[in-house]
Amino acid sequence: MPKLRRAVAWFVDFALVVALASALAVLTFHRISALVTDVPELATRGGLDLLTSRGDMLDASQDLGLSLWNKSVLYVEQAFGLLVLTVFLYQWACLALAGRTVGKALVGLKVSPRLGRRAARRAAVTTAADVAVYAVACVLLVEGQVVLSVLVWAVAVVLFLLNALPVLSPGRRSLADRVAGTAVSGVGFSTPVATPLVRTS
């Protein structure tokens, strides 16, 4: 069933995205932990803030806390940015070089016709629908923009459905297919030619 094969291909590719996101989450956690546990640097920075605050300890501690928070938020934003960039490069490289991603290759699907410059367009739409808009929503949430984050999250869900649901139609062309002018089809496998048996008397 073509629809089932496309679903399996998407799950395989998305599993790679989840694995990358998990690795980036661990890396970001360690970066933030190192930032918080760097006692000598914190002590030096706290002492300088105290000296320049004219004895206002509360203001100095607030500045130190705000600095740590801003750096932590920056690390999170960098992780999301790297995730989006890596997913786009994965999609683009696979499509430009082989005409299919790892997931599509495993289930015998291929994007046609030959992509060439279309690979970037298809990769951009796929990345936006699967990862990028969700990443923007998460960054907005970390920045404290709760209402805007919820709105962007809703846009992300709509974009994902617009890209995925057309695959269930008879044409089976996703939004990424329509933007790039492509279609996903099965790879033809050659069948062996049967040779007639010759009876010997």
N, C-alpha and C positions, 0 to 999 in steps of 0.2 A: 504494500500500500504506500503510494508516494507521500501522502500526508503524514503517515506514521514515520516514514524514513526522515522527512524533514524535521519532525518533532525530535526524533532521536539525535539528529545532527545538531540541532540547536542546543539540546541538553548537554551534549558532549562539549561543544564550544563554550557554553556558559559555565560548565564545570571548570574549564581552564581559567575563565575569568574569576570565578570564586576562589580558586587556588591562588591566583595572583593577588586578589584582594586580601586573602588571609595572610599571605606572606608580607604584604605591605602593612597590614594592621599590626603584625608582630614587630616589624621593624620600627614603625611609628611609636608603639608602646615603649620599646627599648630606648628610643631617642628621647621621649618625654621623661622616662624614668631616670635616664642619665642626666637630664637637665635639672630635675628636682633633687637628685642625690649628690650633685656636685657641690659638696659643702664648702670647700675653699673658695670657689668662685662666688657662691651665694654670700659667704661671709664678707668677702672683699666688696662685692657690689652693695650689700646692705650697709657696710661701714661707710662707703663713699656717699651713698644716698643720705645717710644720717648726718654726715659732715656738711653736705650741701643743703640740707633742709633746715639748718639753724636750730637743731634740737627738736624739731617736730617729728617724733618717733612714729606717730600714727600715719602721717603723710609719707614718711620714708618707707614704712612697711607696705602701704597701699601701692606705692610706685613699684616696689619689688614684686609684689603679687601680680600686679597688672603686667609687668614685663614678662614674668613666667607664663602667664595666661596667653599673652599675645604670641610668644614663641611656640607654645603648645598648639595653638590654633593654626599657626603657620605650618607646623609639621604635618598636621592633619590635612590642610589644604594641599600641601605638596604631595602627600600620598594619593589623594583623589586625582590631582592633576596627572601624576605619573600613571595611575590606573587607566584613565581615559586615553592618554597618549599611547600607552602600550597596547591597549585593545584596538585602537585605530590602526596602529602599525601592523599588528597581527593580522587583522582583517585585510588590510591593503596588500601586504606582502604575499599572503596566501592566495588571494584572488589574482593579483598581478602575475605571480610566478606560475601557479598551478591551476588557477581557475576554480579553486575550491578550498575550503578551510579543512582543518583536521577532522571535524565532525562530519562534514559532507563526504570526505574521502573514505571514512570508515563505513559509511552506509551506501557508497556507490553513487553519489550525486555530484553534479558538476554544474557550474554557472556558465551559461552560453548566451550570446556568442562570445568570442574572445574579448576580454575586458579592455585591455590597454588603459586608456585614460579613464574609462568608466569605473575602474577599480576603486579609485579614490572617492568617487561619488557614492558608490554602493557601500564602501567601508564607512564613510562619514554618516550615512543614514542609519546603518546598522549599529554603529557605536553610539549615536545619539539615542536611538530607541532602546538599546539594551543597558547602557551604562551612563552616558554623559549627563543627561538631564537629571537622573537620580543623584548623581554626584553633586550637581549644582544645588539641588534641594538639601542635601546633607550639609554642604558647606554653609548654606544660608542658615540652617538650624544651629550649627556650631557658632556662627556669628551672632546668634540671638534674634535673627529675623524669622520668628516662628510663623507668622501669618503668610509671609511671602514664600517661606519654605513649603508650607502646605499647598499653596497654589501651584508652585513649580512641581511638587510631587504629583498633583492631579494631572498636570500637563504631561508629565513623564508616563503616567499610566495610560493616558489617551494615546500618546505617541506609540507606546508599545503595542497597544491593541490595533491601531491603524496599520502598523507594520506586520503584525502577526495574523490577524483575522482574515485578510484577503487570501492567505495561503489555503484556507478551507474552501474557497470558491472554486468553480470549475477551472478557471485560468491558473490558479495556484501561484499568482504573482504577488509578492509582498510589496510594501511601499518602497523598500530599497530596490526591488526589481524594476518597479515602474519609473523611479527617478533615474536609474542607471540604464534603463532600456534593456534589461536582461531577463532571463528566465532560468529556473533551476530544473534540470532534467536528469534522468538516470543515465549512468555511464553504460554504454553498450558492451556486453560481454560476448565474445565470440563463442559460438557453440561448436563442439567438435562434429565433424561430418562423419556420419555412420558409414562404415564400409560393409558391403554385402559379404556374407559368409559364402565361401566357395567350397562346395562339397567335393571331396575327392573319393573316387571309387577304389 
